[in-house]
């Protein structure tokens, strides 16, 4: 079965507001970050935090998990509602974080399993006010960074609420950005379903193989939605004009892999070829011709090839 997945994506995003996180009154400004180019020169440009990417991967995964039989859906109440309170239960009409053993949390919720959780001291059911307990995420994300050597643009525009009543037509300012971006992510497939508090001579999984595979497939399919531009806080009126450029995947059925070199760098493909171990397989989609890479005809065929490894015994 698939053991580990490393993903590097280059995408063009026009007129996005993925990082409108600086709010002051009725003005929402874009987040800027300082970083260095390949010559060591300081650059300031719009970037998007990995928290944003992780959130929308979680949302995409939740949609895939919720598309089947709702009675068999394994999500806690917090994850069903899309709230970051996990593991959560609705008690007396209120959503609260609850204390669960790692095995219970993983068994009963696919999102808690894959994206992890932090149960704070004093959560519902913590009679002894014990120490916090946590499960690390199996899906990890970089920031979305501009491809070095390319231009990024930002523009602040004025919006107005559409209403027949002039009193409710309150103007507000919002910023948008455009550019070529890269991000990397890894999915630690082997640890999905794994109960780490019970590690011994043999690995203990909280769910059966078919349930594990279902969760892994949902986590992989969720990347498709990110690549298509289904991310951001304003999808009702500002879906990014996304144009996937390149997707590089390294996967393994035997052991963990390094984090991939980011597509923000010009030579990331060759460096990823050099850094990945011999037991890994590399798949690539894009216009670039690279010797030694298994090139796929579409993004769909690339992900289908990876998902085939999930069902491999």
C-alpha positions in Angstrom: 0.0 0.0 0.0 1.0 3.6 -0.4 3.3 4.7 2.4 4.2 8.4 1.8 3.3 11.1 -0.6 5.2 14.3 -1.5 3.6 16.9 -3.7 4.9 20.1 -5.4 2.5 22.3 -7.3 3.0 25.4 -9.5 -0.1 27.4 -10.3 -1.1 30.7 -11.7 -3.8 32.5 -9.7 -5.4 35.7 -11.0 -7.5 38.1 -8.9 -7.4 36.1 -5.6 -8.0 37.2 -2.1 -6.6 34.1 -0.3 -4.7 36.2 2.2 -6.9 39.1 3.0 -6.1 38.8 6.7 -5.2 42.3 7.6 -8.6 43.9 8.6 -9.0 47.5 9.9 -12.6 48.7 10.0 -14.1 48.5 6.5 -10.7 47.9 4.8 -9.4 44.4 4.2 -5.8 44.5 3.0 -3.5 41.9 1.6 -0.9 40.1 3.6 2.7 40.8 2.4 5.8 38.8 3.4 9.5 39.4 3.1 11.7 36.6 1.7 14.8 36.1 -0.4 15.3 35.3 -4.0 17.8 32.9 -5.4 20.5 35.6 -5.3 19.8 36.4 -1.7 18.0 39.7 -2.5 15.1 40.8 -0.3 11.6 40.5 -2.0 8.3 41.7 -0.6 5.2 40.1 -2.2 1.8 38.7 -1.4 1.9 35.2 0.1 -0.6 32.8 1.6 0.0 30.9 4.9 0.1 27.2 5.1 -2.7 27.4 7.6 -5.0 28.6 4.8 -3.9 25.7 2.5 -4.4 23.2 5.3 -7.8 24.6 6.1 -9.0 24.2 2.5 -7.5 20.8 2.1 -9.5 19.8 5.3 -12.7 21.4 3.8 -12.1 19.5 0.5 -11.5 16.3 2.3 -14.7 16.8 4.4 -16.7 17.3 1.2 -15.4 14.0 -0.2 -16.1 12.2 3.1 -19.6 13.7 3.3 -20.6 12.7 -0.3 -21.5 9.1 0.6 -23.9 7.6 3.1 -24.4 10.1 5.9 -25.3 7.4 8.3 -21.9 5.7 7.8 -19.9 9.0 7.7 -17.2 9.0 10.4 -16.9 12.6 11.5 -17.2 14.2 15.0 -19.8 17.0 15.4 -17.1 19.6 15.2 -15.8 18.3 11.8 -19.4 17.8 10.5 -20.0 21.5 11.1 -16.7 22.7 9.7 -15.6 24.2 13.0 -12.0 23.8 14.3 -13.3 22.3 17.5 -12.1 18.7 17.3 -12.9 16.2 18.6 -16.2 17.9 19.2 -19.7 17.0 20.4 -22.9 18.9 20.5 -24.2 18.9 24.1 -27.2 20.9 25.2 -27.2 22.6 21.9 -23.6 23.8 22.2 -20.6 22.5 20.3 -17.8 21.6 22.8 -14.5 20.0 22.6 -14.5 16.7 24.5 -11.8 14.4 26.0 -11.3 11.2 24.0 -8.6 8.7 23.9 -6.5 8.8 20.7 -8.0 5.4 19.7 -11.6 6.7 20.1 -10.9 10.0 18.3 -9.2 8.3 15.4 -11.8 5.6 15.1 -14.8 8.0 15.2 -13.5 10.8 13.0 -11.6 10.8 9.7 -10.7 14.5 9.9 -9.4 14.2 13.5 -7.3 11.2 12.2 -5.8 12.9 9.2 -5.6 16.6 10.2 -4.9 16.1 13.9 -6.2 17.9 17.0 -5.2 19.5 20.3 -7.4 18.7 23.3 -6.8 21.5 25.7 -6.8 21.2 29.5 -10.3 21.7 30.9 -12.1 20.2 27.8 -15.5 18.6 28.4 -15.0 15.4 30.4 -11.6 16.4 31.7 -12.5 15.7 35.3 -8.9 15.7 36.5 -7.9 18.9 34.6 -5.1 16.8 33.1 -2.5 17.8 30.6 -3.3 18.7 27.0 -3.2 15.8 24.5 -2.6 16.2 20.8 -2.4 14.3 17.5 0.0 15.6 14.9 -1.4 16.2 11.4 -0.7 13.6 8.7 -1.1 16.3 6.1 1.5 19.1 6.1 1.7 22.3 4.0 4.1 25.0 3.1 3.2 28.7 2.5 2.0 29.5 -1.0 4.9 31.5 -2.4 5.4 33.5 -5.6 7.6 31.8 -8.2 10.9 33.7 -8.0 11.6 35.9 -11.1 7.9 36.4 -11.8 5.8 39.5 -11.1 3.0 39.7 -8.6 0.3 42.4 -8.7 -2.1 43.8 -6.0 -5.1 46.1 -6.3 -7.5 47.5 -3.8 -11.0 48.1 -5.0 -14.2 49.5 -3.5 -17.2 47.3 -3.1 -20.8 48.2 -2.1 -23.6 46.1 -0.8 -26.4 45.8 -3.4 -29.7 47.0 -1.8 -32.7 49.1 -2.7 -32.2 50.9 0.6 -29.4 53.4 0.2 -28.8 53.3 4.0 -27.6 49.7 3.8 -25.3 50.3 0.8 -22.1 50.6 2.9 -18.9 50.8 0.8 -15.9 48.8 1.8 -12.4 48.3 0.5 -10.8 44.9 -0.4 -7.5 43.9 -1.9 -6.8 41.2 -4.6 -3.6 39.8 -5.9 -2.4 37.9 -9.0 0.7 35.9 -9.7 2.5 32.6 -10.3 2.8 30.6 -7.1 4.2 27.4 -5.7 3.5 25.2 -2.7 4.6 21.9 -1.3 2.7 19.4 0.8 3.3 15.9 2.2 0.9 13.2 3.3 2.2 10.7 5.8 -0.1 7.9 4.6 1.3 5.1 6.8 0.3 7.0 10.0 -3.3 7.6 8.9 -5.4 5.5 11.3 -2.3 4.7 13.5 -2.7 4.9 17.2 0.7 6.3 18.3 -0.1 6.1 22.0 -0.1 2.3 21.6 3.1 1.9 19.6 4.9 -1.3 20.5 6.4 -4.2 18.5 3.4 -4.1 16.2 1.5 -1.0 14.8 -2.0 -0.6 16.1 -4.6 0.9 13.8 -7.9 2.1 15.1 -9.8 1.3 11.8 -10.0 -1.6 9.4 -8.0 -1.5 6.1 -11.0 -0.5 3.9 -11.8 2.4 6.1 -8.1 3.5 6.1 -8.0 3.3 2.3 -11.2 5.3 2.1 -9.6 8.1 4.2 -6.4 8.0 2.3 -8.2 8.3 -1.1 -10.2 11.3 0.3 -7.1 13.0 1.5 -5.4 12.5 -1.9 -8.5 13.6 -3.9 -8.7 16.8 -1.8 -5.5 18.0 -3.5 -7.3 18.1 -6.8 -9.7 20.8 -5.4 -6.8 22.9 -4.1 -5.0 22.8 -7.5 -8.3 23.9 -9.3 -8.5 27.0 -7.2 -11.1 25.9 -4.7 -9.6 27.7 -1.8 -10.1 31.1 -0.2 -12.5 33.0 2.0 -14.6 34.6 -0.8 -15.6 31.6 -3.0 -19.1 33.0 -3.4 -17.9 36.0 -5.4 -14.1 35.8 -5.9 -13.2 32.3 -7.1 -9.5 32.6 -8.2 -8.8 32.3 -11.9 -6.6 29.3 -11.4 -4.3 27.9 -14.1 -2.4 24.8 -13.0 1.1 24.9 -14.5 3.0 21.9 -13.1 2.4 19.1 -10.6 5.3 16.9 -9.4 4.5 13.9 -7.1 6.9 11.6 -5.4 5.4 8.5 -3.7 6.7 5.5 -1.8 5.3 2.1 -0.8 8.1 1.2 1.5 9.2 4.2 3.6 9.0 8.0 4.3 10.2 10.6 1.8 11.9 14.0 2.1 9.8 17.2 1.8 10.0 18.3 -1.8 12.0 21.3 -3.1 9.5 24.1 -3.7 8.4 25.1 -7.2 9.2 28.7 -6.3 12.7 27.9 -7.3 13.7 27.6 -11.0 15.5 24.2 -10.7 13.1 22.5 -8.3 12.5 19.5 -10.6 16.1 18.5 -11.0 16.7 19.0 -7.2 13.7 16.9 -6.4 15.1 14.1 -8.7 18.4 14.4 -6.8 16.9 14.4 -3.3 14.3 11.6 -3.6 15.5 8.2 -2.5 15.8 5.3 -5.0 12.7 3.5 -3.6 10.5 6.5 -4.6 8.6 7.0 -7.8 8.2 10.4 -9.5 5.3 11.5 -11.6 5.1 14.8 -13.4 2.4 16.7 -15.3 3.3 19.9 -17.2 4.8 21.1 -20.5 8.4 20.7 -19.4 10.2 17.6 -20.8 12.5 16.0 -18.1 14.4 12.8 -18.7 13.8 10.2 -16.0 10.4 11.4 -15.0 7.2 9.5 -15.7 5.2 12.2 -17.4 1.4 12.0 -17.1 -1.0 13.3 -19.8 -3.3 15.0 -17.3 -3.6 15.9 -13.7 -6.4 13.4 -13.4 -4.2 10.5 -14.7 -1.5 11.6 -12.2 -3.8 11.3 -9.2 -5.4 8.2 -10.5 -1.9 6.6 -10.7 -1.3 7.5 -7.0 -4.7 6.3 -5.9 -3.9 2.9 -7.6 -1.1 2.5 -5.0 -3.6 2.9 -2.2 -5.3 -0.3 -3.2 -2.0 -2.2 -3.7 -1.6 -5.0 -1.2 
